Amino acid sequence: MPSSRGILFKVIALFLFSIMASLVKASAPHVPSYQAVFFRSFFAMPIILIWLAQRHDLRTGLKTQNPFGHLWRGLIGTSAMVMGFSALGILPLPEVTAIGFAAPLFTVILAALLLGETIRIFRLTALAIGLIGVAIIIAPRLTVFELGGIESIMLIGALLALGSAFLRALAVVHVRRLVKTEETAAIVFYFSLTATCASLATIPLGWVWPEPREFVFLISAGLVGGVAQIFLTTGYRYAQASTLAPFDYLSMLFALIIGYFIFAEVPTVATLAGASIVIFAGIMIIYRERKLGLERGKARPTVTPQG
């Protein structure tokens, strides 16, 4: 059953991305986020290259008609990862994950503004509901205006997570343009290459020498991220994007489990309530887009929860 196989691959990919996020989070107190992006991208590249070679897509992965398009997609995705990794160092994993669910909502807005897609009352309603959910998640952090101190840092973390979601949505819209001339293999490869080079350019900002345990965490994050990307992309070969999209929200379950047992993070009522509302809105949008038969399957496989 191809669809069942696609669902299995998608779920495995989401679990691996959650593991990757936890590895980055574990190193965040000492290693800057832009340095973590280098490890995430550089050590994923061998995995991706081997995968492309086995699929006989290596030549396709290196061929492009739109190099500047790949550059912009890479820079947008890299910025999203930097902001997302920074948020992981400040906020609990479930909260960062919940705020990240705003990305599909931003995608609807950006697709209307940049691609001219029509948004009718059903999706407008879902969008409004979803944004209310995001506001509920972030609202407790707004006490910065009363307390300051640690609360101001937490607010910055929430804004970084929200900014990451926005940039990931922008990357999705950009990929929808890229797939008109570019193969999925090329988009996957050049994103990793651009992210590696862009993160290397941050050396003047100040890198640190990771401790042995942090080296293991960061290298593992790259390897796990590369494998997760392969499972994600392969999953879309066996099932339609509209079939797999609802399973994105399993990330919240994985984040709750990892956050509780690894980082001793107990989610707040606001996080759980807001996440539930955002997930409901996201499912409404997925249902509507599936009904409308929007052809977006080629764009989704190249976008991960980290950019």
Phi and psi restraints in degrees (value plus and minus 20) as a CYANA .aco file:
   2 PRO   PHI     -75.2   -35.2
   2 PRO   PSI     -62.9   -22.9
   3 SER   PHI     -82.8   -42.8
   3 SER   PSI     -60.7   -20.7
   4 SER   PHI     -83.6   -43.6
   4 SER   PSI     -59.1   -19.1
   5 ARG   PHI     -85.4   -45.4
   5 ARG   PSI     -60.5   -20.5
   6 GLY   PHI     -82.8   -42.8
   6 GLY   PSI     -61.8   -21.8
   7 ILE   PHI     -83.7   -43.7
   7 ILE   PSI     -63.3   -23.3
   8 LEU   PHI     -79.5   -39.5
   8 LEU   PSI     -66.4   -26.4
   9 PHE   PHI     -82.8   -42.8
   9 PHE   PSI     -59.0   -19.0
  10 LYS   PHI     -85.0   -45.0
  10 LYS   PSI     -64.2   -24.2
  11 VAL   PHI     -83.9   -43.9
  11 VAL   PSI     -62.7   -22.7
  12 ILE   PHI     -80.6   -40.6
  12 ILE   PSI     -62.9   -22.9
  13 ALA   PHI     -81.3   -41.3
  13 ALA   PSI     -64.3   -24.3
  14 LEU   PHI     -83.6   -43.6
  14 LEU   PSI     -59.8   -19.8
  15 PHE   PHI     -84.3   -44.3
  15 PHE   PSI     -62.7   -22.7
  16 LEU   PHI     -86.0   -46.0
  16 LEU   PSI     -58.0   -18.0
  17 PHE   PHI     -84.7   -44.7
  17 PHE   PSI     -54.8   -14.8
  18 SER   PHI     -87.0   -47.0
  18 SER   PSI     -60.1   -20.1
  19 ILE   PHI     -81.8   -41.8
  19 ILE   PSI     -64.2   -24.2
  20 MET   PHI     -79.2   -39.2
  20 MET   PSI     -64.5   -24.5
  21 ALA   PHI     -81.9   -41.9
  21 ALA   PSI     -58.6   -18.6
  22 SER   PHI     -88.0   -48.0
  22 SER   PSI     -54.5   -14.5
  23 LEU   PHI     -86.5   -46.5
  23 LEU   PSI     -61.1   -21.1
  24 VAL   PHI     -85.7   -45.7
  24 VAL   PSI     -62.3   -22.3
  25 LYS   PHI     -81.8   -41.8
  25 LYS   PSI     -58.4   -18.4
  26 ALA   PHI     -84.9   -44.9
  26 ALA   PSI     -47.3    -7.3
  27 SER   PHI    -116.9   -76.9
  27 SER   PSI     -27.7    12.3
  28 ALA   PHI     -80.0   -40.0
  28 ALA   PSI     -55.2   -15.2
  29 PRO   PHI     -80.5   -40.5
  29 PRO   PSI     -42.2    -2.2
  30 HIS   PHI    -138.4   -98.4
  30 HIS   PSI     -50.8   -10.8
  31 VAL   PHI    -123.9   -83.9
  31 VAL   PSI     105.4   145.4
  32 PRO   PHI     -79.3   -39.3
  32 PRO   PSI     129.6   169.6
  33 SER   PHI     -81.7   -41.7
  33 SER   PSI     -57.3   -17.3
  34 TYR   PHI     -89.5   -49.5
  34 TYR   PSI     -47.2    -7.2
  35 GLN   PHI     -92.7   -52.7
  35 GLN   PSI     -57.8   -17.8
  36 ALA   PHI     -82.9   -42.9
  36 ALA   PSI     -54.7   -14.7
  37 VAL   PHI     -81.9   -41.9
  37 VAL   PSI     -57.9   -17.9
  38 PHE   PHI     -80.4   -40.4
  38 PHE   PSI     -70.2   -30.2
  39 PHE   PHI     -81.4   -41.4
  39 PHE   PSI     -61.8   -21.8
  40 ARG   PHI     -80.6   -40.6
  40 ARG   PSI     -59.3   -19.3
  41 SER   PHI    -105.9   -65.9
  41 SER   PSI     -67.6   -27.6
  42 PHE   PHI     -83.5   -43.5
  42 PHE   PSI     -65.4   -25.4
  43 PHE   PHI    -101.1   -61.1
  43 PHE   PSI     -27.4    12.6
  44 ALA   PHI    -103.9   -63.9
  44 ALA   PSI     -45.0    -5.0
  45 MET   PHI     -81.4   -41.4
  45 MET   PSI     -65.3   -25.3
  46 PRO   PHI     -79.0   -39.0
  46 PRO   PSI     -59.1   -19.1
  47 ILE   PHI     -81.6   -41.6
  47 ILE   PSI     -65.1   -25.1
  48 ILE   PHI     -86.2   -46.2
  48 ILE   PSI     -61.5   -21.5
  49 LEU   PHI     -84.6   -44.6
  49 LEU   PSI     -61.9   -21.9
  50 ILE   PHI     -83.1   -43.1
  50 ILE   PSI     -61.8   -21.8
  51 TRP   PHI     -82.1   -42.1
  51 TRP   PSI     -65.2   -25.2
  52 LEU   PHI     -83.0   -43.0
  52 LEU   PSI     -59.1   -19.1
  53 ALA   PHI     -85.3   -45.3
  53 ALA   PSI     -61.6   -21.6
  54 GLN   PHI     -85.7   -45.7
  54 GLN   PSI     -50.7   -10.7
  55 ARG   PHI    -106.6   -66.6
  55 ARG   PSI     -20.7    19.3
  56 HIS   PHI      40.0    80.0
  56 HIS   PSI      13.1    53.1
  57 ASP   PHI    -131.4   -91.4
  57 ASP   PSI      -9.1    30.9
  58 LEU   PHI     -82.1   -42.1
  58 LEU   PSI     -62.7   -22.7
  59 ARG   PHI     -85.1   -45.1
  59 ARG   PSI     -59.5   -19.5
  60 THR   PHI     -84.5   -44.5
  60 THR   PSI     -58.3   -18.3
  61 GLY   PHI     -87.1   -47.1
  61 GLY   PSI     -41.8    -1.8
  62 LEU   PHI    -118.9   -78.9
  62 LEU   PSI     -28.0    12.0
  63 LYS   PHI    -117.0   -77.0
  63 LYS   PSI     114.1   154.1
  64 THR   PHI    -167.7  -127.7
  64 THR   PSI     126.8   166.8
  65 GLN   PHI    -124.2   -84.2
  65 GLN   PSI     -25.7    14.3
  66 ASN   PHI    -159.7  -119.7
  66 ASN   PSI      49.0    89.0
  67 PRO   PHI     -80.5   -40.5
  67 PRO   PSI     -57.5   -17.5
  68 PHE   PHI     -90.2   -50.2
  68 PHE   PSI     -49.9    -9.9
  69 GLY   PHI     -84.0   -44.0
  69 GLY   PSI     -61.7   -21.7
  70 HIS   PHI     -85.6   -45.6
  70 HIS   PSI     -57.4   -17.4
  71 LEU   PHI     -82.1   -42.1
  71 LEU   PSI     -67.8   -27.8
  72 TRP   PHI     -85.2   -45.2
  72 TRP   PSI     -62.0   -22.0
  73 ARG   PHI     -80.9   -40.9
  73 ARG   PSI     -60.9   -20.9
  74 GLY   PHI     -85.5   -45.5
  74 GLY   PSI     -62.3   -22.3
  75 LEU   PHI     -87.5   -47.5
  75 LEU   PSI     -58.9   -18.9
  76 ILE   PHI     -84.6   -44.6
  76 ILE   PSI     -66.7   -26.7
  77 GLY   PHI     -84.9   -44.9
  77 GLY   PSI     -58.3   -18.3
  78 THR   PHI     -83.9   -43.9
  78 THR   PSI     -63.6   -23.6
  79 SER   PHI     -81.3   -41.3
  79 SER   PSI     -59.1   -19.1
  80 ALA   PHI     -83.1   -43.1
  80 ALA   PSI     -61.0   -21.0
  81 MET   PHI     -85.9   -45.9
  81 MET   PSI     -62.5   -22.5
  82 VAL   PHI     -79.1   -39.1
  82 VAL   PSI     -66.1   -26.1
  83 MET   PHI     -87.2   -47.2
  83 MET   PSI     -60.5   -20.5
  84 GLY   PHI     -85.9   -45.9
  84 GLY   PSI     -62.9   -22.9
  85 PHE   PHI     -86.6   -46.6
  85 PHE   PSI     -56.0   -16.0
  86 SER   PHI     -83.5   -43.5
  86 SER   PSI     -61.8   -21.8
  87 ALA   PHI     -83.1   -43.1
  87 ALA   PSI     -56.7   -16.7
  88 LEU   PHI     -82.6   -42.6
  88 LEU   PSI     -49.5    -9.5
  89 GLY   PHI     -97.7   -57.7
  89 GLY   PSI     -29.6    10.4
  90 ILE   PHI    -133.3   -93.3
  90 ILE   PSI     -64.9   -24.9
  91 LEU   PHI    -125.2   -85.2
  91 LEU   PSI     141.9   181.9
  92 PRO   PHI     -82.0   -42.0
  92 PRO   PSI     128.4   168.4
  93 LEU   PHI     -76.0   -36.0
  93 LEU   PSI     -64.9   -24.9
  94 PRO   PHI     -81.3   -41.3
  94 PRO   PSI     -55.8   -15.8
  95 GLU   PHI     -89.2   -49.2
  95 GLU   PSI     -62.7   -22.7
  96 VAL   PHI     -81.6   -41.6
  96 VAL   PSI     -62.4   -22.4
  97 THR   PHI     -82.6   -42.6
  97 THR   PSI     -63.8   -23.8
  98 ALA   PHI     -83.1   -43.1
  98 ALA   PSI     -65.2   -25.2
  99 ILE   PHI     -83.8   -43.8
  99 ILE   PSI     -53.9   -13.9
 100 GLY   PHI     -82.2   -42.2
 100 GLY   PSI     -41.7    -1.7
 101 PHE   PHI     -89.1   -49.1
 101 PHE   PSI     -25.2    14.8
 102 ALA   PHI     -92.3   -52.3
 102 ALA   PSI     -36.2     3.8
 103 ALA   PHI     -75.5   -35.5
 103 ALA   PSI     -67.7   -27.7
 104 PRO   PHI     -81.0   -41.0
 104 PRO   PSI     -51.8   -11.8
 105 LEU   PHI     -87.1   -47.1
 105 LEU   PSI     -64.8   -24.8
 106 PHE   PHI     -84.6   -44.6
 106 PHE   PSI     -52.2   -12.2
 107 THR   PHI     -82.2   -42.2
 107 THR   PSI     -61.4   -21.4
 108 VAL   PHI     -80.5   -40.5
 108 VAL   PSI     -64.5   -24.5
 109 ILE   PHI     -85.3   -45.3
 109 ILE   PSI     -67.2   -27.2
 110 LEU   PHI     -88.4   -48.4
 110 LEU   PSI     -55.4   -15.4
 111 ALA   PHI     -83.3   -43.3
 111 ALA   PSI     -55.7   -15.7
 112 ALA   PHI     -89.8   -49.8
 112 ALA   PSI     -61.5   -21.5
 113 LEU   PHI     -95.7   -55.7
 113 LEU   PSI     -60.6   -20.6
 114 LEU   PHI    -120.4   -80.4
 114 LEU   PSI     -48.5    -8.5
 115 LEU   PHI    -128.9   -88.9
 115 LEU   PSI     -24.5    15.5
 116 GLY   PHI      54.4    94.4
 116 GLY   PSI      -1.3    38.7
 117 GLU   PHI     -90.4   -50.4
 117 GLU   PSI     126.3   166.3
 118 THR   PHI    -108.1   -68.1
 118 THR   PSI     111.4   151.4
 119 ILE   PHI    -131.6   -91.6
 119 ILE   PSI      96.3   136.3
 120 ARG   PHI    -118.8   -78.8
 120 ARG   PSI    -197.7  -157.7
 121 ILE   PHI     -78.2   -38.2
 121 ILE   PSI     -55.7   -15.7
 122 PHE   PHI     -83.3   -43.3
 122 PHE   PSI     -70.1   -30.1
 123 ARG   PHI     -92.4   -52.4
 123 ARG   PSI     -50.7   -10.7
 124 LEU   PHI     -82.7   -42.7
 124 LEU   PSI     -60.5   -20.5
 125 THR   PHI     -84.8   -44.8
 125 THR   PSI     -65.6   -25.6
 126 ALA   PHI     -81.5   -41.5
 126 ALA   PSI     -60.3   -20.3
 127 LEU   PHI     -82.5   -42.5
 127 LEU   PSI     -64.8   -24.8
 128 ALA   PHI     -82.7   -42.7
 128 ALA   PSI     -62.6   -22.6
 129 ILE   PHI     -81.7   -41.7
 129 ILE   PSI     -65.0   -25.0
 130 GLY   PHI     -82.3   -42.3
 130 GLY   PSI     -61.6   -21.6
 131 LEU   PHI     -87.1   -47.1
 131 LEU   PSI     -52.2   -12.2
 132 ILE   PHI     -83.5   -43.5
 132 ILE   PSI     -61.3   -21.3
 133 GLY   PHI     -81.6   -41.6
 133 GLY   PSI     -62.7   -22.7
 134 VAL   PHI     -81.9   -41.9
 134 VAL   PSI     -61.9   -21.9
 135 ALA   PHI     -82.0   -42.0
 135 ALA   PSI     -56.7   -16.7
 136 ILE   PHI     -85.6   -45.6
 136 ILE   PSI     -59.4   -19.4
 137 ILE   PHI     -85.0   -45.0
 137 ILE   PSI     -62.6   -22.6
 138 ILE   PHI    -103.1   -63.1
 138 ILE   PSI     -44.9    -4.9
 139 ALA   PHI     -69.8   -29.8
 139 ALA   PSI     -64.1   -24.1
 140 PRO   PHI     -81.1   -41.1
 140 PRO   PSI     -43.3    -3.3
 141 ARG   PHI     -98.7   -58.7
 141 ARG   PSI     -33.0     7.0
 142 LEU   PHI     -95.9   -55.9
 142 LEU   PSI     -21.9    18.1
 143 THR   PHI     -86.8   -46.8
 143 THR   PSI     -23.3    16.7
 144 VAL   PHI     -73.4   -33.4
 144 VAL   PSI     -53.2   -13.2
 145 PHE   PHI     -91.9   -51.9
 145 PHE   PSI     -33.7     6.3
 146 GLU   PHI    -125.0   -85.0
 146 GLU   PSI     -58.6   -18.6
 147 LEU   PHI    -126.0   -86.0
 147 LEU   PSI     -59.3   -19.3
 148 GLY   PHI      50.4    90.4
 148 GLY   PSI    -180.5  -140.5
 149 GLY   PHI      41.8    81.8
 149 GLY   PSI    -147.5  -107.5
 150 ILE   PHI     -80.7   -40.7
 150 ILE   PSI     -51.1   -11.1
 151 GLU   PHI     -85.2   -45.2
 151 GLU   PSI     -53.4   -13.4
 152 SER   PHI     -86.5   -46.5
 152 SER   PSI     -56.2   -16.2
 153 ILE   PHI     -87.0   -47.0
 153 ILE   PSI     -61.2   -21.2
 154 MET   PHI     -84.4   -44.4
 154 MET   PSI     -57.4   -17.4
 155 LEU   PHI     -84.3   -44.3
 155 LEU   PSI     -62.1   -22.1
 156 ILE   PHI     -79.1   -39.1
 156 ILE   PSI     -61.3   -21.3
 157 GLY   PHI     -80.8   -40.8
 157 GLY   PSI     -62.5   -22.5
 158 ALA   PHI     -84.4   -44.4
 158 ALA   PSI     -60.9   -20.9
 159 LEU   PHI     -87.9   -47.9
 159 LEU   PSI     -55.6   -15.6
 160 LEU   PHI     -84.7   -44.7
 160 LEU   PSI     -63.0   -23.0
 161 ALA   PHI     -83.1   -43.1
 161 ALA   PSI     -60.2   -20.2
 162 LEU   PHI     -88.0   -48.0
 162 LEU   PSI     -60.8   -20.8
 163 GLY   PHI     -83.3   -43.3
 163 GLY   PSI     -59.4   -19.4
 164 SER   PHI     -81.8   -41.8
 164 SER   PSI     -62.0   -22.0
 165 ALA   PHI     -82.6   -42.6
 165 ALA   PSI     -61.0   -21.0
 166 PHE   PHI     -83.5   -43.5
 166 PHE   PSI     -64.2   -24.2
 167 LEU   PHI     -88.2   -48.2
 167 LEU   PSI     -55.2   -15.2
 168 ARG   PHI     -84.7   -44.7
 168 ARG   PSI     -57.0   -17.0
 169 ALA   PHI     -85.6   -45.6
 169 ALA   PSI     -60.9   -20.9
 170 LEU   PHI     -83.0   -43.0
 170 LEU   PSI     -57.5   -17.5
 171 ALA   PHI     -84.2   -44.2
 171 ALA   PSI     -59.9   -19.9
 172 VAL   PHI     -79.9   -39.9
 172 VAL   PSI     -66.4   -26.4
 173 VAL   PHI     -82.7   -42.7
 173 VAL   PSI     -60.3   -20.3
 174 HIS   PHI     -85.7   -45.7
 174 HIS   PSI     -59.3   -19.3
 175 VAL   PHI     -84.7   -44.7
 175 VAL   PSI     -53.5   -13.5
 176 ARG   PHI     -80.9   -40.9
 176 ARG   PSI     -48.9    -8.9
 177 ARG   PHI     -98.8   -58.8
 177 ARG   PSI     -60.0   -20.0
 178 LEU   PHI     -82.1   -42.1
 178 LEU   PSI     -58.7   -18.7
 179 VAL   PHI     -86.4   -46.4
 179 VAL   PSI     -29.7    10.3
 180 LYS   PHI     -89.3   -49.3
 180 LYS   PSI     -46.7    -6.7
 181 THR   PHI    -147.1  -107.1
 181 THR   PSI     -35.1     4.9
 182 GLU   PHI    -133.4   -93.4
 182 GLU   PSI     127.8   167.8
 183 GLU   PHI    -102.0   -62.0
 183 GLU   PSI     135.1   175.1
 184 THR   PHI     -77.8   -37.8
 184 THR   PSI     -60.6   -20.6
 185 ALA   PHI     -78.8   -38.8
 185 ALA   PSI     -61.1   -21.1
 186 ALA   PHI     -86.7   -46.7
 186 ALA   PSI     -59.9   -19.9
 187 ILE   PHI     -84.9   -44.9
 187 ILE   PSI     -62.6   -22.6
 188 VAL   PHI     -83.9   -43.9
 188 VAL   PSI     -66.9   -26.9
 189 PHE   PHI     -86.3   -46.3
 189 PHE   PSI     -69.2   -29.2
 190 TYR   PHI     -91.3   -51.3
 190 TYR   PSI     -44.1    -4.1
 191 PHE   PHI     -86.1   -46.1
 191 PHE   PSI     -66.1   -26.1
 192 SER   PHI     -83.3   -43.3
 192 SER   PSI     -60.0   -20.0
 193 LEU   PHI     -85.7   -45.7
 193 LEU   PSI     -66.0   -26.0
 194 THR   PHI     -83.9   -43.9
 194 THR   PSI     -62.7   -22.7
 195 ALA   PHI     -83.2   -43.2
 195 ALA   PSI     -58.3   -18.3
 196 THR   PHI     -84.3   -44.3
 196 THR   PSI     -68.0   -28.0
 197 CYS   PHI     -86.6   -46.6
 197 CYS   PSI     -62.3   -22.3
 198 ALA   PHI     -84.8   -44.8
 198 ALA   PSI     -59.6   -19.6
 199 SER   PHI     -90.1   -50.1
 199 SER   PSI     -53.5   -13.5
 200 LEU   PHI     -82.5   -42.5
 200 LEU   PSI     -52.2   -12.2
 201 ALA   PHI     -87.8   -47.8
 201 ALA   PSI     -30.1     9.9
 202 THR   PHI    -109.3   -69.3
 202 THR   PSI     -17.1    22.9
 203 ILE   PHI     -72.7   -32.7
 203 ILE   PSI     -62.1   -22.1
 204 PRO   PHI     -80.7   -40.7
 204 PRO   PSI     -39.7     0.3
 205 LEU   PHI     -93.5   -53.5
 205 LEU   PSI     -34.6     5.4
 206 GLY   PHI      89.9   129.9
 206 GLY   PSI      81.7   121.7
 207 TRP   PHI    -119.5   -79.5
 207 TRP   PSI     138.1   178.1
 208 VAL   PHI    -138.3   -98.3
 208 VAL   PSI     137.2   177.2
 209 TRP   PHI    -106.4   -66.4
 209 TRP   PSI      90.6   130.6
 210 PRO   PHI     -83.1   -43.1
 210 PRO   PSI     129.0   169.0
 211 GLU   PHI     -89.5   -49.5
 211 GLU   PSI     139.8   179.8
 212 PRO   PHI     -70.3   -30.3
 212 PRO   PSI     -63.7   -23.7
 213 ARG   PHI     -85.2   -45.2
 213 ARG   PSI     -58.1   -18.1
 214 GLU   PHI     -88.2   -48.2
 214 GLU   PSI     -55.6   -15.6
 215 PHE   PHI     -78.1   -38.1
 215 PHE   PSI     -65.6   -25.6
 216 VAL   PHI     -82.6   -42.6
 216 VAL   PSI     -64.0   -24.0
 217 PHE   PHI     -79.9   -39.9
 217 PHE   PSI     -67.7   -27.7
 218 LEU   PHI     -90.5   -50.5
 218 LEU   PSI     -62.3   -22.3
 219 ILE   PHI     -84.5   -44.5
 219 ILE   PSI     -61.4   -21.4
 220 SER   PHI     -82.8   -42.8
 220 SER   PSI     -57.5   -17.5
 221 ALA   PHI     -79.8   -39.8
 221 ALA   PSI     -62.4   -22.4
 222 GLY   PHI     -85.2   -45.2
 222 GLY   PSI     -65.7   -25.7
 223 LEU   PHI     -85.5   -45.5
 223 LEU   PSI     -65.1   -25.1
 224 VAL   PHI     -84.7   -44.7
 224 VAL   PSI     -60.1   -20.1
 225 GLY   PHI     -82.8   -42.8
 225 GLY   PSI     -59.1   -19.1
 226 GLY   PHI     -84.9   -44.9
 226 GLY   PSI     -64.2   -24.2
 227 VAL   PHI     -84.6   -44.6
 227 VAL   PSI     -60.6   -20.6
 228 ALA   PHI     -81.4   -41.4
 228 ALA   PSI     -60.6   -20.6
 229 GLN   PHI     -80.5   -40.5
 229 GLN   PSI     -59.4   -19.4
 230 ILE   PHI     -86.3   -46.3
 230 ILE   PSI     -65.7   -25.7
 231 PHE   PHI     -81.5   -41.5
 231 PHE   PSI     -60.9   -20.9
 232 LEU   PHI     -83.2   -43.2
 232 LEU   PSI     -70.1   -30.1
 233 THR   PHI     -84.1   -44.1
 233 THR   PSI     -60.9   -20.9
 234 THR   PHI     -85.7   -45.7
 234 THR   PSI     -55.8   -15.8
 235 GLY   PHI     -77.9   -37.9
 235 GLY   PSI     -56.3   -16.3
 236 TYR   PHI     -96.0   -56.0
 236 TYR   PSI     -27.3    12.7
 237 ARG   PHI    -100.8   -60.8
 237 ARG   PSI     -41.7    -1.7
 238 TYR   PHI    -127.3   -87.3
 238 TYR   PSI     -33.7     6.3
 239 ALA   PHI    -167.8  -127.8
 239 ALA   PSI     132.9   172.9
 240 GLN   PHI     -91.3   -51.3
 240 GLN   PSI     133.2   173.2
 241 ALA   PHI     -78.4   -38.4
 241 ALA   PSI     -58.5   -18.5
 242 SER   PHI     -86.1   -46.1
 242 SER   PSI     -48.1    -8.1
 243 THR   PHI     -94.4   -54.4
 243 THR   PSI     -58.6   -18.6
 244 LEU   PHI    -106.6   -66.6
 244 LEU   PSI     -44.6    -4.6
 245 ALA   PHI     -73.5   -33.5
 245 ALA   PSI     -64.4   -24.4
 246 PRO   PHI     -80.3   -40.3
 246 PRO   PSI     -43.9    -3.9
 247 PHE   PHI     -93.7   -53.7
 247 PHE   PSI     -29.9    10.1
 248 ASP   PHI     -75.8   -35.8
 248 ASP   PSI     -50.8   -10.8
 249 TYR   PHI     -96.3   -56.3
 249 TYR   PSI     -25.7    14.3
 250 LEU   PHI     -85.3   -45.3
 250 LEU   PSI     -40.0     0.0
 251 SER   PHI     -76.1   -36.1
 251 SER   PSI     -53.8   -13.8
 252 MET   PHI     -86.2   -46.2
 252 MET   PSI     -61.6   -21.6
 253 LEU   PHI     -82.6   -42.6
 253 LEU   PSI     -65.8   -25.8
 254 PHE   PHI     -82.4   -42.4
 254 PHE   PSI     -61.1   -21.1
 255 ALA   PHI     -84.4   -44.4
 255 ALA   PSI     -59.8   -19.8
 256 LEU   PHI     -83.2   -43.2
 256 LEU   PSI     -63.7   -23.7
 257 ILE   PHI     -87.0   -47.0
 257 ILE   PSI     -68.8   -28.8
 258 ILE   PHI     -86.1   -46.1
 258 ILE   PSI     -63.4   -23.4
 259 GLY   PHI     -79.9   -39.9
 259 GLY   PSI     -60.3   -20.3
 260 TYR   PHI     -93.8   -53.8
 260 TYR   PSI     -68.3   -28.3
 261 PHE   PHI    -104.1   -64.1
 261 PHE   PSI     -47.5    -7.5
 262 ILE   PHI    -117.6   -77.6
 262 ILE   PSI     -62.3   -22.3
 263 PHE   PHI    -131.2   -91.2
 263 PHE   PSI     -15.9    24.1
 264 ALA   PHI      35.4    75.4
 264 ALA   PSI      20.6    60.6
 265 GLU   PHI    -119.8   -79.8
 265 GLU   PSI     101.7   141.7
 266 VAL   PHI    -123.2   -83.2
 266 VAL   PSI      98.7   138.7
 267 PRO   PHI     -85.0   -45.0
 267 PRO   PSI     125.4   165.4
 268 THR   PHI    -100.4   -60.4
 268 THR   PSI     143.3   183.3
 269 VAL   PHI     -81.3   -41.3
 269 VAL   PSI     -58.9   -18.9
 270 ALA   PHI     -83.1   -43.1
 270 ALA   PSI     -60.7   -20.7
 271 THR   PHI     -83.4   -43.4
 271 THR   PSI     -67.3   -27.3
 272 LEU   PHI     -86.9   -46.9
 272 LEU   PSI     -63.0   -23.0
 273 ALA   PHI     -86.7   -46.7
 273 ALA   PSI     -67.9   -27.9
 274 GLY   PHI     -82.6   -42.6
 274 GLY   PSI     -62.9   -22.9
 275 ALA   PHI     -81.6   -41.6
 275 ALA   PSI     -60.3   -20.3
 276 SER   PHI     -81.4   -41.4
 276 SER   PSI     -61.5   -21.5
 277 ILE   PHI     -87.7   -47.7
 277 ILE   PSI     -63.3   -23.3
 278 VAL   PHI     -83.7   -43.7
 278 VAL   PSI     -62.5   -22.5
 279 ILE   PHI     -82.8   -42.8
 279 ILE   PSI     -62.6   -22.6
 280 PHE   PHI     -79.6   -39.6
 280 PHE   PSI     -64.6   -24.6
 281 ALA   PHI     -84.6   -44.6
 281 ALA   PSI     -60.6   -20.6
 282 GLY   PHI     -82.7   -42.7
 282 GLY   PSI     -60.2   -20.2
 283 ILE   PHI     -86.5   -46.5
 283 ILE   PSI     -55.7   -15.7
 284 MET   PHI     -80.4   -40.4
 284 MET   PSI     -64.4   -24.4
 285 ILE   PHI     -85.8   -45.8
 285 ILE   PSI     -63.2   -23.2
 286 ILE   PHI     -80.0   -40.0
 286 ILE   PSI     -64.8   -24.8
 287 TYR   PHI     -79.6   -39.6
 287 TYR   PSI     -64.4   -24.4
 288 ARG   PHI     -86.8   -46.8
 288 ARG   PSI     -62.6   -22.6
 289 GLU   PHI     -87.8   -47.8
 289 GLU   PSI     -55.3   -15.3
 290 ARG   PHI     -85.7   -45.7
 290 ARG   PSI     -60.5   -20.5
 291 LYS   PHI     -85.6   -45.6
 291 LYS   PSI     -56.9   -16.9
 292 LEU   PHI     -96.5   -56.5
 292 LEU   PSI     -34.6     5.4
 293 GLY   PHI      51.5    91.5
 293 GLY   PSI      15.6    55.6
 294 LEU   PHI     -88.6   -48.6
 294 LEU   PSI     113.1   153.1
 295 GLU   PHI    -110.6   -70.6
 295 GLU   PSI      72.8   112.8
 296 ARG   PHI    -147.2  -107.2
 296 ARG   PSI      -9.2    30.8
 297 GLY   PHI     -80.4   -40.4
 297 GLY   PSI     -50.7   -10.7
 298 LYS   PHI     -97.1   -57.1
 298 LYS   PSI     -43.3    -3.3
 299 ALA   PHI    -101.9   -61.9
 299 ALA   PSI     -58.8   -18.8
 300 ARG   PHI     -83.1   -43.1
 300 ARG   PSI     -59.3   -19.3
 301 PRO   PHI     -81.9   -41.9
 301 PRO   PSI     -40.2    -0.2
 302 THR   PHI    -112.7   -72.7
 302 THR   PSI     -18.5    21.5
 303 VAL   PHI    -135.0   -95.0
 303 VAL   PSI     106.7   146.7
 304 THR   PHI    -127.6   -87.6
 304 THR   PSI     147.9   187.9
 305 PRO   PHI     -81.7   -41.7
 305 PRO   PSI     -31.8     8.2
 306 GLN   PHI    -134.4   -94.4
 306 GLN   PSI       2.3    42.3
